[in-house]
Every structure is written in C-alpha cells, then in structure tokens.
Amino acid sequence: MFPRYRFDENFTKHVDARSKAVLDDIFNNDGKAWVSIISHSGEIRSLPSVLGHRPFGLSTGQAVPVPIPIPVEFGGVR
C-alpha cells in the first residue's frame, strides 16, 4: 500500500464539511462542558474555518486552545 496508495481526490476536498459535521454532532449530542480535539494539521486548519475564526498556522508540536461558547439551546452551561 504505502507509499503507492493514492487517496481519492475527494478525501481532502471536503475537510471543512467533515469538520462541521463533527462539531455539529459534538454540540448537539455530547453535553460535556469541555471537549478536547487532538488532530492533524489539516483538521486543525479546518476547525477554525468552520467556526468563522481567522485562519492561523501551527508549527510541529504546537497547540492552540480554542474556547467555544455553546448556546444553552445546544446544551451549553448556563
């Protein structure tokens, strides 16, 4: 397989759509006060985009906390 495996071109084309679907699922079904997402750089770039945040980059090993207030109607804390 690797390194000759070819990913389907749609694999990376719809990262934002997949990121939004994951966040929608967390916001609608999780109910926790805190959620941590540990991911690769493509996802880390996508998540702020679907949240309407400004783009930013991270170097290898860097992390960024992104607090997201969740409205009460989606299970947020009062």
C-alpha positions as CSV (number, residue, x, y, z in Angstrom):
1,M,0.0,0.0,0.0
2,F,2.1,2.9,1.3
3,P,3.8,4.8,-0.4
4,R,1.9,3.8,-3.6
5,Y,-1.6,4.2,-2.1
6,R,-3.5,7.0,-3.8
7,F,-6.1,8.8,-1.8
8,D,-9.3,9.7,-3.6
9,E,-9.2,13.4,-4.6
10,N,-12.4,14.0,-2.6
11,F,-10.7,12.8,0.6
12,T,-9.2,16.3,1.2
13,K,-11.7,18.3,-0.8
14,H,-14.4,18.1,1.9
15,V,-12.4,18.5,5.1
16,D,-14.5,21.6,6.1
17,A,-17.7,19.7,5.6
18,R,-16.5,16.8,7.7
19,S,-15.2,19.1,10.4
20,K,-18.5,20.9,10.6
21,A,-20.4,17.6,10.8
22,V,-18.2,16.5,13.7
23,L,-18.7,19.8,15.5
24,D,-22.4,19.7,14.9
25,D,-22.5,16.2,16.4
26,I,-20.5,17.3,19.5
27,F,-22.6,20.4,20.0
28,N,-25.9,18.5,19.6
29,N,-25.1,15.2,21.4
30,D,-22.2,15.5,23.8
31,G,-23.4,17.6,26.7
32,K,-20.0,18.0,28.2
33,A,-18.7,21.4,29.4
34,W,-15.2,20.7,27.9
35,V,-14.2,18.8,24.8
36,S,-10.6,18.4,23.6
37,I,-9.9,17.6,19.9
38,I,-6.4,16.4,19.1
39,S,-5.8,16.1,15.4
40,H,-3.5,16.6,12.4
41,S,-2.7,19.9,10.8
42,G,-5.4,19.7,8.1
43,E,-8.1,19.3,10.6
44,I,-6.6,21.9,12.9
45,R,-6.7,24.4,10.0
46,S,-10.3,23.4,9.1
47,L,-11.9,23.7,12.6
48,P,-11.4,27.5,13.0
49,S,-12.6,28.0,9.4
50,V,-16.0,26.3,10.0
51,L,-16.3,28.2,13.3
52,G,-15.8,31.6,11.5
53,H,-12.4,32.2,13.2
54,R,-9.5,33.8,11.5
55,P,-7.0,31.4,9.9
56,F,-3.8,30.6,11.7
57,G,-0.9,28.2,11.4
58,L,0.9,26.0,13.8
59,S,4.4,24.6,13.7
60,T,5.1,21.0,14.6
61,G,4.3,20.3,18.2
62,Q,2.4,23.5,18.9
63,A,-1.1,23.5,20.3
64,V,-3.8,26.1,20.4
65,P,-6.7,26.3,22.9
66,V,-10.0,27.5,21.3
67,P,-12.7,28.0,23.8
68,I,-16.1,27.9,22.0
69,P,-19.2,29.1,23.9
70,I,-22.0,26.7,23.2
71,P,-25.5,28.3,23.4
72,V,-27.8,26.8,26.1
73,E,-30.2,25.5,23.5
74,F,-27.4,23.2,22.3
75,G,-26.6,22.0,25.8
76,G,-24.3,24.8,26.9
77,V,-23.8,25.7,30.5
78,R,-26.0,28.4,32.0
